[in-house]
Amino acid sequence: MNFTPLKSGVSVEGDEIQAFRSEDKAPKYNYLMAGVHGDEVEGVYILQELFKWLQQEEEISAPFIVIPILNVDGYRSQTRVNAHGVDLNRNLPSSNWSEKARDDKYHPGESALSEPENKYLVKLFEKYPPKFILTLHSWKPMLNYNGNDCEKYAKLIHEHNNYPIVADIEGHPTPGSLGEFGPENYDAQVLTFEAPLISEEKSLQQVWQENELGLKALLKSALLQ
């Protein structure tokens, strides 16, 4: 597949936020994104590998938008939050956005959509409306789906990696998250893919290898057409 760079966003500290669009134009797009939390290197690595593979594929014709790293400042400093200390996955203007945070690492910002990284993301959504959003994170292995029709995306990946499929994470509310915002505002299906953390027993390459087949199967599937 051929991809065209889109107009970049700018982070709090003035760094470039890259995004790419496939050649196939469509009313709605499939988003692949990572690095919402800057310290979750596993998700960023998986998307890097997936994007390299996707650019070599000639038989896939689904429309894609790829955002390799949204929180570029946080990724550089290896922090969950951006340079304002805001959790970008609590800062989106969903109806349940709240100024209250359970912990500093979930700080939602002074107001919904206060952060330049999310302002850029929403501008992309407005210009290239999302049909499906795969957002790659890392915590404990799971496939957290949001949207009336999203479970089938999770089930396809589950067939390959056997990660638990969950609609809600008990005791872990997510006001202002992409999972809340995407279905509510764009009728988009949002799959929050939580990869395992690297450790002495598991490398980045191994994390990718255990998910390679499932993710490639999803991108090749008719679900994304």
N, C-alpha and C positions, 0 to 999 in steps of 0.2 A: 504494500500500500504506500501511496505517496501522501505526505503530510506537508501542510503549509504553515509556517509560523504565523500566529496571530499577533495583533498589537499587544505588547507586553504590559503587565501591571507593574506597579512600583510599591515596594514594601515600606514599612515605617522608616527604615534606615536607608531608603533609596535604592535598594537592590532590585534587580529585574526579576519579575515573576513570569516565566515562560508558559506559553500555551500553544497547542498545535491543533489544526483541523485537517481531517482527511479530505480527499478530493470529492468525495460523494456528498453532495448537498442534499438536505432533507428538511422537512418541517420540524423534526425533532432529532436530537442527537444522543448518543451514548457517551457519557463522560467517564473517563478513567483518571483518577486523581490520587495523590499521595502527599505526605508531608504537611498535613493540616496541623499535626503536632510535631514540632521540630525534632524531638528526641526519639521518634519512632522510625528508626532507620530501616527496620525490616520491611515496612510497607513501601518506603521509597525504593529500596533495592528491588523488590518484586516488580514494581512498575517499570523501573529502568530495564529490567530483563524482558518484561512483557512488551514494552514499547519497541525495543530492538527487534524482537521477533516479529511484531506486527508490521514493521516497516519492510520486512523481507517477504511477507506473505502477499501473493498475487491473487488468491482466490477469494479473499474476504472482501465484501463490498459494503459492509455496514457503515453508517456515518459515525465518526468518532470525534470527540474533543479530548485531548490529553493535556493534563496539567501535572507535570512531573513532581513539582514541589510548590505547594501553596505558601507555606510559612517559611520563606527562604531565610529570614533573619534567625528564626528559631532553629532551623536546621544547621545553620552555620555555628550557632552557639550551643547547640544540642540541648535546647530547652523546649518543654512542651508548649509554652506560651510564646507569643510574638514579642517584639521589642518594647511594647507597651505593657507587657505582663498580662496580656489577655488571651484566654483560651478561645481560639477562633471557632471551635465547635460548640461554643455557648454564646456566640455573639451574633448569630443570624436572626433576622427579624421574624421569627415564627410567632404565632399568637400566644404561645406560652413562655416567650422570653421573660427572664426575670433578672433584676439587678442584684439579687441575692446569690451568694455562692456557698456551697458546702465547704469549700476549701480554697486557698489562694490559687491553686493550680487550675481551678475551674472559673477564675474571674471572668465575668461576662462582658466587661467593658462598661464605660460610663453610660452608654445607650446602645440599643440594638443597631447593628451595622455601623459601629463607630470606627472600625478598623479598615485600613486601605486594602488589605488582602481580601477581605470579604466584599468590599465594594467592587473590587475588580471581578471577583467570582460572580457576583450578581449581575454585573454588566454583561458578562459572557452568557449567563442564563437568559438574559433579556434578548440578546442578539441571536443566540443559538439555543433555543429552548431544550431542556433536557427531557428525554424519555426515560432513561435509565442512568443511574449514577453508581459507579463502583468506586467507593472511597476506601483506600487501603491504609489500615492502621496496624498497631501491634500492642498486644496486652496479654490476653489468654485466648487460645484458639476458639473462634466462634464465627458464625455467619448471622449477623443481626440485620433483619430485614424490616423495612418500613415502606408502606404503600399497599394498596389493595391487591396488587397482582405480583408482588415481589417475591413471595415464597418460592415460586417455581425457579427463579434464578438461583436462589440459595440451594435448592434441592439438586440442581445440576452439578454445582461444585461439590456438594456433600457426597455425591456418588464417588468422587475421586479422593477427597481428603478426610472424609468422615468427621468433619468439624461439627459441633453442635449447632443446630439451627434455632435461633431465638427471635421472638418478636419484641420482647421487652426484657431488659436486664433488671432483675429484682434488686431493689435498693440502690439503683443507679439511675436517677432521673436525668434527662438530657434536654432541658429547656434551651432553646436557641441553637439547637444542633441541626446539622444538615438532614438528618433523618426526620426531624420534625418539619423543617422548612421546605424541603423538596416536594414531598407529596402534597402538602397544604397549598403551596403557591403555584406549582407547575404540574400537579398530578403526575409527578415523576416517581419511579420506583427507586428506592435508595437501599443499596446493600453495603453495609459497613462490615468490611472484611477484616477481622482481627487475627493477625498472624501471631504465631508464638514468638516469644522473645529469644534472641540469641543467647547462648550460654557456653560454658566449657564443653557441653555435650552437643551443641547444635550451632552450626555456622550460618552465615547469611546464605551461602550457596545451598546448604541443606534445607533451609526454610523455603527457598525458591523451588528446589527440586520436589519437595513434597506437595507443592501447590501448582506446579507447572501444568500438569495434565488437566486439572480441573478448570483453571483459568483459561487455558487455550480452548478447551471444549466450549466454554461459555462464549468466548469471542467468535467462535466459528458457528455458533448455534443460530437457528432461525429466530430466537428470542430477540436478537439485536437488530434484525432487519427492519 
